[in-house]
Amino acid sequence: MKENNKILQLINVAWRERWTDSQWGINIKKVLPRGVSGDVYNLADCLLQQAVIGSTANSLVLNYLKHSLCAHLVSHAAVLRCIAKYDKLGRVYCVTALLEFLVSIIDGITCRIKSEESLLPGAVVQLVLWIMQIFARTLQQYEMRGEMSAEQSYMLDQSCLLIEHLTQQQFVLAMLNVGCHEELESLDRLRDLYASIKASLTNSNFTLSAATAEQQLKQLAYIDAKHLELQTLNPCPTVEKISCCVQPLLAVEVLLNPCKDTSYYVAELQMLQRLKGYTNTRLFYEIIRAGFLTLSNVADTSPDTMWGAFMFFKMPHIIKQLHALQRVPGEQPLAATDYIPELVEALELLIEDNLLLDFMDTKCSCNIIEFLLNDWTKQQLVNDVHVKKFASQREAASMLLKKCDNGQQTPSNINFIKRAEVPLSGVLKTLCTNKLPDMVNVLCQVPVGNSFELILSVATVEGRLKTFVSRLIQCNENSKQLPGELGKLSVIRSTLFDVSFLMLTSIVQTYGSDVVLSDRGDSFFEKWVRECMMERNKLKNPRQILALCDDSIVDELLLSLSKPEAAQLKPSSLTWQDICLNLPGVLHHVLIAWEQETLSSADVKSILDNMKRRLFSFTVCATSFLCAYMYSVRETELLKPLNMIQQFLAPLTTEELSSQENSKERLALSYQIIRKMQHDVHPAPNTKSRLISHTPLIEQFRECWRCVAEAGHLPVRAAQTLESLLLAGGASWLVTQLVEQLLSCKYMRDMAKCMDIVFAVMHLDIERSTEALLQYVVAPLILRRQGEDINEPQSLVLARLCVYCIISCLETRSSANAAAAALKKRSRSHDEDELQGVANAAKVRKVIGDGSNENSNDFADGSGTNVAAMLSTPSAELRATPLNLKEPLQSSVKHIFRVFLQFVSGDELSPKAVFVYQFISLLVECGGERVTPVLRLLPANLMQQLLKVLATDDIRVGLISRLYDLRLQGGRQAAVADLCLWRNMQLARHSIHL
């Protein structure tokens, strides 16, 4: 109190003797202890009390206060808080003087020492409250009296001028934002006062002198970090005329996850929409264009049918769900219409792409737009008016293309895809009945031609695949052999058992048992798959298969198959399911006897032929065991089991085919299954495959990428090849090659296109790819090639790729074990002549040219994960942002942040520091609140170091304010510290004199 009294006395002496500012500064320093701020002794409060003690303000004392502020004797926080405490708002002259004083100092507000940082946000909030009170009180008086004095009008003008200065000062707004998170009650009062001001303005029809004053008051009342300046680095969607991100991403997702429900794709596309800033119109255009682009370069095989089914069955539901999700919660629903306006706008954009549509018209032998939209009218995506409009725009071109074709074009599978929906419904309906003859007639027609592939494609994209499988399993169970049953009914039952078993095996081969079967299914087929069937990525131990055999049944089978009359197996003694489970024992005995030359090749051939003549499913069961057996023996011992498999693939005579009903279709399906199994374990040397090749990986990659570059998008074949290269070379190797291709681009347009495709390719395994990118690729690349091509704009594109991958990886997680199930959850369709198997050791040896005979299984996993339950997971759950990061993303982000800390540890501006800024800025800009778990891992002093190194105006307060969780005290403290450092550096750089 002693110093306080001295200060008051000094103020009185200074005023009485009319000291100049310099005199005041000299004398006040004699009173204040050396190195102690005047805030400790309430210097600002003392000066302000003396300045406004009367009806008018003492300008001399206010000058002393301003000098004390410039001399750093008092802090801005203390001055603002003192002014905000002045409650005699009726003294118009005093209030006006204080407003003028604030206008003169507002542009220089900052913190000079650490102790001031915690006070400034609250002081700014109190100051804004005080200004709002002036507005509210003055306008309420005008509303009651209907008039305003000249003094009040001038005071209001000064208030408008002050808030104009406030809203122009980004630092002050940032402090207000922090303070509002700190003082939630004050925030409520702010908004109440604004509501009162707005009501008074409306009721009194009063117009403020500044046209923007009301909007500025609203900005202060509803301050948010989103309103603060942020240097945008992500390209504007209007600038990006042609996008290459949707097509490759969909190509990868349809390849890996064709069974996923609509919400999965919707969530993926919403993530892309947020990253790119697309409107619904642009997104719908890109989705449809992506479908046409992919269909334009696939052959009439499984990928074609899958993509065609996806486009005609899944895409309409995706578009409808995306449209429905755009409505803001609580908003009134729009009037019901028979079309989606944004989709119509997207089609208007698409209709301008004449080259693409001409090619599709030629490929499909029809007006593809009309063909597509005729179906979409039934789903109220477009109406008949739109169909006629767009069809007429394409009619002339379609007719010209037909004339040029001269009728020589063969119909595409796309023309039959729509027709496959009816057979699928018919098959499902028939499988619900218990009429065995009807089921046999229907199921035996399914494998004819490509009907089975079409039906599977439609079932997959419509989400009816599991229903189809469950009914086939039930059919297989109901058709199991009954002891003692003879005659025609027994033949029908055997045919039904055979065809259902073969169809189920083919489906499991295509999609994987994890996707189509339940974990604890107790049917015969499900047990056989779990215990005996050779699958990609699921090796079976032949000894465990043999342990399931019954010695007495094996002996009986050996005896009956060895006899000439073996074709007449006694149905009463052995059932088909017993034979399926015990055939491995028979084959094992035959192999041993053949090795020991107890049996001749002719004897073995006779046994295998007798086996094949009964049911074709027996040859599939036998092949499955032989493939498992081949994994466990040396390469020199593969010849005999391979010859046995080849005997199963030998054609039947006409007499043998005619002896069984519908044998041709079942035989073709069994051949297809056997070839796939054989290909997985021992592909033919001359087979052209994506994974089995003597060509080095790098050459395969370059050839594949050359095809991608020529196409301008990601063809399905290229996506399959890249997936094989991922399995063979690993995530780190593939990501390195992809980044090298990205950095080799010379032009911005090519670089943007390449980045979109690379980002999509990394979704082949987004978690492992992101881990590889952050931990093993980025830092060495920047350190090794700094100053070469890791500069603008390459560094910006690389930073964008990293951020996109982190956000996608963050949003894709639905459970803690998602990373472990990444490879197991995949399901895909393949061509018969270009099959892709598990990346087991046998294949990897052929890829890298390793002649070793060691049967390593580094890439194989025998355990299964049930992901069928994930198929029905809602979009909101799939894309919910976790509170904390899971591995491996968390360790990867921590690693890259530690590297960043080393990058900015020096004092010089370098490309490394620029990359750190670009990374952090893009993370905030693209991720918003969703990257909060990532930002929590930022090292404490990283931003301060970056501010010191990056001596440019690129870093704005909007970036700093978004980096921290302002709901937490630690987040607010870190934000204020960084903001004050930024402010002081700005003041020093621009030499602002207070």
NORSULMO-V932861 format. One record per residue. N is the residue number from 1. RES is the residue in one letter. PSI is psi in whole degrees, 0 to 359 (* if undefined). NEAR is the number of other ideal C-beta (glycine too) atoms within 10 Angstrom. Layout:
N	RES	PSI	NEAR
N	RES	PSI	NEAR
//
This chain:
1	M	335	6
2	K	314	8
3	E	322	16
4	N	316	14
5	N	320	12
6	K	320	15
7	I	315	21
8	L	319	14
9	Q	319	11
10	L	322	19
11	I	316	24
12	N	318	12
13	V	316	12
14	A	319	21
15	W	320	16
16	R	323	8
17	E	3	8
18	R	56	8
19	W	151	20
20	T	172	13
21	D	321	16
22	S	318	10
23	Q	317	14
24	W	316	25
25	G	321	16
26	I	316	11
27	N	326	13
28	I	330	24
29	K	339	13
30	K	334	8
31	V	316	17
32	L	135	18
33	P	151	10
34	R	131	5
35	G	5	5
36	V	133	11
37	S	149	18
38	G	344	25
39	D	331	20
40	V	327	12
41	Y	20	21
42	N	42	17
43	L	317	28
44	A	321	24
45	D	318	19
46	C	314	21
47	L	318	31
48	L	321	23
49	Q	319	16
50	Q	330	21
51	A	326	26
52	V	32	22
53	I	336	12
54	G	197	11
55	S	340	11
56	T	157	13
57	A	148	21
58	N	104	18
59	S	330	12
60	L	315	17
61	V	324	22
62	L	325	20
63	N	322	17
64	Y	319	27
65	L	318	25
66	K	321	18
67	H	319	20
68	S	325	23
69	L	316	23
70	C	328	15
71	A	4	16
72	H	26	13
73	L	333	22
74	V	159	27
75	S	158	27
76	H	325	25
77	A	316	26
78	A	319	24
79	V	313	26
80	L	319	27
81	R	322	22
82	C	317	23
83	I	320	24
84	A	340	20
85	K	350	12
86	Y	115	16
87	D	3	8
88	K	70	9
89	L	350	15
90	G	339	10
91	R	88	16
92	V	320	19
93	Y	319	15
94	C	314	21
95	V	318	25
96	T	320	21
97	A	319	20
98	L	322	25
99	L	317	23
100	E	320	17
101	F	316	22
102	L	320	22
103	V	325	16
104	S	337	14
105	I	349	18
106	I	329	20
107	D	348	14
108	G	13	16
109	I	132	25
110	T	184	22
111	C	136	23
112	R	329	13
113	I	163	11
114	K	323	10
115	S	338	13
116	E	338	20
117	E	322	22
118	S	344	16
119	L	331	19
120	L	315	27
121	P	315	25
122	G	323	20
123	A	320	23
124	V	320	30
125	V	315	28
126	Q	323	19
127	L	316	25
128	V	321	27
129	L	317	17
130	W	316	21
131	I	318	21
132	M	321	23
133	Q	321	17
134	I	313	22
135	F	310	24
136	A	315	20
137	R	315	18
138	T	316	23
139	L	326	23
140	Q	320	16
141	Q	319	17
142	Y	322	20
143	E	324	16
144	M	319	10
145	R	335	10
146	G	7	9
147	E	163	8
148	M	136	16
149	S	164	13
150	A	324	8
151	E	317	12
152	Q	321	19
153	S	319	14
154	Y	320	16
155	M	320	25
156	L	323	23
157	D	319	16
158	Q	325	20
159	S	317	25
160	C	319	22
161	L	320	18
162	L	315	22
163	I	333	24
164	E	317	16
165	H	320	17
166	L	312	22
167	T	344	20
168	Q	346	12
169	Q	102	19
170	Q	326	19
171	F	316	24
172	V	319	25
173	L	321	25
174	A	319	27
175	M	323	33
176	L	319	24
177	N	317	26
178	V	316	27
179	G	323	25
180	C	329	25
181	H	337	22
182	E	320	18
183	E	85	17
184	L	328	10
185	E	320	7
186	S	326	16
187	L	318	19
188	D	319	11
189	R	320	16
190	L	314	22
191	R	327	16
192	D	318	13
193	L	320	22
194	Y	319	20
195	A	322	12
196	S	317	17
197	I	315	24
198	K	319	16
199	A	319	14
200	S	319	20
201	L	320	19
202	T	315	10
203	N	326	12
204	S	354	17
205	N	31	7
206	F	142	15
207	T	124	10
208	L	153	19
209	S	325	13
210	A	123	16
211	A	331	9
212	T	4	13
213	A	315	22
214	E	318	18
215	Q	323	10
216	Q	322	19
217	L	319	25
218	K	320	14
219	Q	320	18
220	L	321	24
221	A	326	20
222	Y	48	13
223	I	141	25
224	D	152	11
225	A	334	24
226	K	338	12
227	H	354	15
228	L	153	20
229	E	137	13
230	L	127	19
231	Q	110	14
232	T	132	13
233	L	338	18
234	N	136	17
235	P	143	14
236	C	137	9
237	P	334	15
238	T	333	9
239	V	326	7
240	E	85	19
241	K	317	7
242	I	126	10
243	S	146	20
244	C	24	23
245	C	324	22
246	V	314	27
247	Q	309	25
248	P	325	26
249	L	316	26
250	L	323	27
251	A	318	28
252	V	314	26
253	E	320	20
254	V	328	27
255	L	314	24
256	L	322	20
257	N	58	22
258	P	340	25
259	C	351	24
260	K	150	26
261	D	176	20
262	T	320	20
263	S	330	21
264	Y	312	23
265	Y	324	25
266	V	315	22
267	A	320	24
268	E	317	25
269	L	327	25
270	Q	320	18
271	M	315	20
272	L	322	23
273	Q	320	19
274	R	318	15
275	L	320	20
276	K	345	21
277	G	32	16
278	Y	146	20
279	T	169	15
280	N	322	19
281	T	312	18
282	R	320	21
283	L	316	23
284	F	320	27
285	Y	315	23
286	E	324	27
287	I	312	22
288	I	317	22
289	R	322	20
290	A	318	26
291	G	314	23
292	F	318	20
293	L	317	25
294	T	317	25
295	L	336	23
296	S	343	18
297	N	22	18
298	V	149	21
299	A	172	12
300	D	66	16
301	T	197	18
302	S	311	23
303	P	327	28
304	D	311	26
305	T	322	27
306	M	315	25
307	W	322	27
308	G	316	28
309	A	320	29
310	F	317	24
311	M	320	24
312	F	340	22
313	F	318	22
314	K	320	22
315	M	318	23
316	P	321	19
317	H	324	19
318	I	314	20
319	I	318	25
320	K	318	18
321	Q	322	17
322	L	319	23
323	H	317	17
324	A	326	11
325	L	350	14
326	Q	344	13
327	R	131	11
328	V	134	6
329	P	134	4
330	G	347	5
331	E	146	8
332	Q	132	7
333	P	146	7
334	L	156	9
335	A	140	5
336	A	132	6
337	T	165	9
338	D	20	12
339	Y	165	16
340	I	114	22
341	P	318	12
342	E	327	19
343	L	321	25
344	V	318	18
345	E	322	16
346	A	320	23
347	L	327	24
348	E	326	15
349	L	319	15
350	L	324	18
351	I	343	14
352	E	346	9
353	D	75	16
354	N	322	11
355	L	314	8
356	L	315	15
357	L	323	22
358	D	316	16
359	F	317	18
360	M	321	23
361	D	318	23
362	T	316	18
363	K	321	19
364	C	356	20
365	S	39	19
366	C	171	19
367	N	99	23
368	I	324	24
369	I	314	23
370	E	318	17
371	F	318	18
372	L	313	25
373	L	334	22
374	N	324	15
375	D	325	15
376	W	339	22
377	T	325	16
378	K	336	8
379	Q	9	12
380	Q	35	14
381	L	320	24
382	V	168	22
383	N	179	16
384	D	327	12
385	V	316	12
386	H	320	19
387	V	312	19
388	K	320	13
389	K	308	16
390	F	325	21
391	A	321	16
392	S	327	11
393	Q	334	16
394	R	354	19
395	E	313	14
396	A	315	9
397	A	319	14
398	S	318	19
399	M	319	12
400	L	320	12
401	L	323	19
402	K	321	16
403	K	319	8
404	C	329	10
405	D	330	12
406	N	30	7
407	G	14	7
408	Q	352	6
409	Q	128	14
410	T	145	6
411	P	141	11
412	S	158	20
413	N	334	23
414	I	327	24
415	N	339	13
416	F	352	16
417	I	315	23
418	K	327	17
419	R	341	11
420	A	342	25
421	E	322	18
422	V	311	10
423	P	322	16
424	L	313	21
425	S	321	14
426	G	318	13
427	V	314	20
428	L	320	16
429	K	317	12
430	T	322	17
431	L	344	22
432	C	342	10
433	T	170	11
434	N	17	9
435	K	103	10
436	L	317	16
437	P	320	12
438	D	318	13
439	M	321	25
440	V	313	24
441	N	319	15
442	V	309	18
443	L	327	25
444	C	345	19
445	Q	342	17
446	V	315	19
447	P	359	24
448	V	131	13
449	G	227	12
450	N	21	18
451	S	320	18
452	F	315	22
453	E	318	23
454	L	313	26
455	I	318	26
456	L	319	27
457	S	315	29
458	V	316	29
459	A	323	24
460	T	307	30
461	V	337	29
462	E	356	19
463	G	21	17
464	R	11	18
465	L	316	25
466	K	325	19
467	T	315	14
468	F	314	23
469	V	315	23
470	S	324	16
471	R	327	19
472	L	320	23
473	I	317	22
474	Q	321	14
475	C	318	25
476	N	322	23
477	E	317	16
478	N	340	15
479	S	8	22
480	K	149	16
481	Q	136	18
482	L	132	13
483	P	130	9
484	G	356	8
485	E	133	12
486	L	177	10
487	G	198	7
488	K	322	9
489	L	325	12
490	S	321	14
491	V	316	13
492	I	317	17
493	R	319	19
494	S	319	22
495	T	318	24
496	L	318	21
497	F	316	25
498	D	308	28
499	V	323	30
500	S	322	25
501	F	315	31
502	L	317	25
503	M	318	24
504	L	318	24
505	T	319	25
506	S	319	20
507	I	316	22
508	V	321	21
509	Q	321	20
510	T	317	20
511	Y	340	22
512	G	141	22
513	S	331	21
514	D	327	22
515	V	319	27
516	V	345	23
517	L	154	25
518	S	158	17
519	D	324	13
520	R	29	8
521	G	137	15
522	D	13	8
523	S	163	17
524	F	315	19
525	F	316	25
526	E	320	21
527	K	319	14
528	W	319	21
529	V	314	21
530	R	321	16
531	E	333	13
532	C	336	20
533	M	134	22
534	M	120	26
535	E	160	21
536	R	135	20
537	N	7	21
538	K	91	19
539	L	149	21
540	K	140	22
541	N	119	12
542	P	330	22
543	R	323	11
544	Q	325	11
545	I	317	23
546	L	330	17
547	A	339	11
548	L	348	14
549	C	148	20
550	D	122	13
551	D	322	9
552	S	320	9
553	I	322	19
554	V	316	19
555	D	317	14
556	E	319	19
557	L	318	25
558	L	318	19
559	L	314	10
560	S	324	20
561	L	337	22
562	S	339	15
563	K	150	14
564	P	328	8
565	E	24	8
566	A	339	19
567	A	340	15
568	Q	62	10
569	L	141	19
570	K	114	8
571	P	337	16
572	S	334	12
573	S	322	12
574	L	132	17
575	T	164	17
576	W	320	23
577	Q	326	19
578	D	319	16
579	I	316	24
580	C	319	22
581	L	335	21
582	N	354	24
583	L	323	27
584	P	321	25
585	G	319	22
586	V	312	25
587	L	325	26
588	H	318	19
589	H	319	18
590	V	318	23
591	L	316	20
592	I	315	11
593	A	323	16
594	W	318	19
595	E	322	11
596	Q	3	8
597	E	24	8
598	T	326	11
599	L	143	19
600	S	169	11
601	S	324	12
602	A	322	8
603	D	317	14
604	V	316	19
605	K	319	15
606	S	317	17
607	I	315	26
608	L	321	23
609	D	319	17
610	N	323	19
611	M	318	24
612	K	331	20
613	R	339	18
614	R	283	19
615	L	141	23
616	F	337	25
617	S	335	28
618	F	320	24
619	T	328	26
620	V	315	25
621	C	320	25
622	A	317	25
623	T	322	26
624	S	316	25
625	F	317	25
626	L	322	26
627	C	318	26
628	A	320	24
629	Y	321	25
630	M	334	23
631	Y	336	21
632	S	359	13
633	V	167	14
634	R	162	8
635	E	330	14
636	T	346	7
637	E	11	14
638	L	342	15
639	L	313	9
640	K	311	17
641	P	327	23
642	L	319	17
643	N	325	14
644	M	318	22
645	I	320	21
646	Q	328	12
647	Q	326	18
648	F	333	21
649	L	358	14
650	A	141	11
651	P	151	9
652	L	154	17
653	T	165	8
654	T	322	8
655	E	317	7
656	E	321	15
657	L	320	12
658	S	345	11
659	S	344	12
660	Q	144	19
661	E	140	15
662	N	34	17
663	S	329	19
664	K	314	15
665	E	318	20
666	R	321	23
667	L	317	20
668	A	319	15
669	L	322	24
670	S	321	28
671	Y	316	18
672	Q	317	16
673	I	315	22
674	I	318	23
675	R	320	17
676	K	315	22
677	M	314	25
678	Q	319	23
679	H	323	21
680	D	322	23
681	V	327	24
682	H	81	19
683	P	151	18
684	A	144	12
685	P	328	8
686	N	8	5
687	T	129	12
688	K	110	10
689	S	160	19
690	R	332	21
691	L	327	24
692	I	109	23
693	S	147	19
694	H	353	9
695	T	135	11
696	P	150	12
697	L	317	18
698	I	323	12
699	E	322	10
700	Q	318	20
701	F	314	21
702	R	321	13
703	E	317	12
704	C	316	21
705	W	331	21
706	R	321	11
707	C	320	15
708	V	316	22
709	A	321	14
710	E	322	8
711	A	330	16
712	G	3	12
713	H	190	21
714	L	100	28
715	P	156	22
716	V	318	23
717	R	319	19
718	A	321	23
719	A	319	26
720	Q	319	24
721	T	317	23
722	L	326	26
723	E	320	23
724	S	320	24
725	L	326	24
726	L	315	21
727	L	322	25
728	A	315	22
729	G	343	21
730	G	162	17
731	A	319	22
732	S	316	16
733	W	312	18
734	L	317	25
735	V	321	28
736	T	315	18
737	Q	321	21
738	L	318	24
739	V	323	23
740	E	319	14
741	Q	322	18
742	L	316	19
743	L	342	18
744	S	350	12
745	C	142	19
746	K	334	7
747	Y	149	9
748	M	319	12
749	R	316	11
750	D	324	13
751	M	319	20
752	A	317	20
753	K	315	21
754	C	320	22
755	M	320	22
756	D	317	24
757	I	318	27
758	V	316	25
759	F	317	25
760	A	317	27
761	V	326	27
762	M	346	29
763	H	358	23
764	L	328	25
765	D	83	23
766	I	327	25
767	E	312	24
768	R	324	21
769	S	319	26
770	T	318	27
771	E	314	25
772	A	318	24
773	L	314	27
774	L	324	25
775	Q	327	19
776	Y	350	18
777	V	306	23
778	V	303	23
779	A	310	19
780	P	324	12
781	L	315	19
782	I	319	19
783	L	322	13
784	R	325	9
785	R	23	14
786	Q	131	16
787	G	351	9
788	E	261	10
789	D	3	15
790	I	71	20
791	N	187	14
792	E	138	10
793	P	4	14
794	Q	318	21
795	S	323	22
796	L	317	22
797	V	321	21
798	L	319	25
799	A	320	22
800	R	319	25
801	L	315	24
802	C	314	23
803	V	315	25
804	Y	317	27
805	C	319	25
806	I	314	26
807	I	316	23
808	S	316	22
809	C	321	28
810	L	318	24
811	E	338	22
812	T	338	20
813	R	128	20
814	S	346	17
815	S	166	16
816	A	334	10
817	N	18	13
818	A	324	19
819	A	319	19
820	A	331	14
821	A	8	17
822	A	314	18
823	L	330	19
824	K	335	19
825	K	354	21
826	R	146	22
827	S	142	21
828	R	168	22
829	S	151	22
830	H	158	20
831	D	152	15
832	E	325	13
833	D	1	11
834	E	77	17
835	L	152	21
836	Q	125	22
837	G	185	22
838	V	150	22
839	A	67	25
840	N	177	22
841	A	324	18
842	A	321	22
843	K	318	24
844	V	322	19
845	R	321	18
846	K	328	18
847	V	315	22
848	I	3	13
849	G	27	10
850	D	123	12
851	G	11	7
852	S	149	9
853	N	6	10
854	E	133	8
855	N	65	16
856	S	149	13
857	N	53	16
858	D	326	9
859	F	354	16
860	A	149	16
861	D	120	15
862	G	351	11
863	S	154	8
864	G	157	17
865	T	131	17
866	N	105	16
867	V	4	22
868	A	329	19
869	A	337	10
870	M	345	21
871	L	332	18
872	S	13	12
873	T	128	18
874	P	158	13
875	S	319	20
876	A	323	10
877	E	321	12
878	L	327	22
879	R	14	21
880	A	134	14
881	T	123	16
882	P	154	14
883	L	325	8
884	N	149	8
885	L	148	20
886	K	164	18
887	E	149	11
888	P	3	18
889	L	319	24
890	Q	311	14
891	S	328	15
892	S	316	22
893	V	318	27
894	K	319	16
895	H	312	17
896	I	328	20
897	F	324	19
898	R	321	14
899	V	318	18
900	F	321	23
901	L	323	17
902	Q	324	12
903	F	326	24
904	V	15	24
905	S	339	13
906	G	190	13
907	D	356	8
908	E	146	7
909	L	127	13
910	S	166	16
911	P	331	18
912	K	314	23
913	A	321	21
914	V	319	22
915	F	319	25
916	V	314	28
917	Y	314	24
918	Q	319	22
919	F	308	24
920	I	318	24
921	S	315	25
922	L	325	23
923	L	316	25
924	V	316	23
925	E	316	21
926	C	328	20
927	G	332	23
928	G	222	15
929	E	344	12
930	R	338	16
931	V	15	22
932	T	316	18
933	P	330	19
934	V	316	22
935	L	336	19
936	R	339	16
937	L	359	15
938	L	130	19
939	P	148	13
940	A	319	10
941	N	13	15
942	L	314	20
943	M	323	25
944	Q	319	16
945	Q	319	19
946	L	321	20
947	L	322	19
948	K	325	15
949	V	318	21
950	L	82	18
951	A	59	11
952	T	177	11
953	D	13	10
954	D	320	13
955	I	125	21
956	R	167	17
957	V	332	25
958	G	323	23
959	L	312	23
960	I	319	26
961	S	332	26
962	R	348	25
963	L	335	23
964	Y	152	26
965	D	101	18
966	L	354	21
967	R	342	11
968	L	145	12
969	Q	319	12
970	G	321	11
971	G	320	18
972	R	319	21
973	Q	316	14
974	A	319	21
975	A	315	27
976	V	319	26
977	A	315	20
978	D	321	24
979	L	320	26
980	C	321	20
981	L	315	18
982	W	317	22
983	R	315	22
984	N	325	15
985	M	322	15
986	Q	317	16
987	L	318	17
988	A	321	9
989	R	319	11
990	H	4	8
991	S	53	6
992	I	126	11
993	H	127	6
994	L	*	16
//
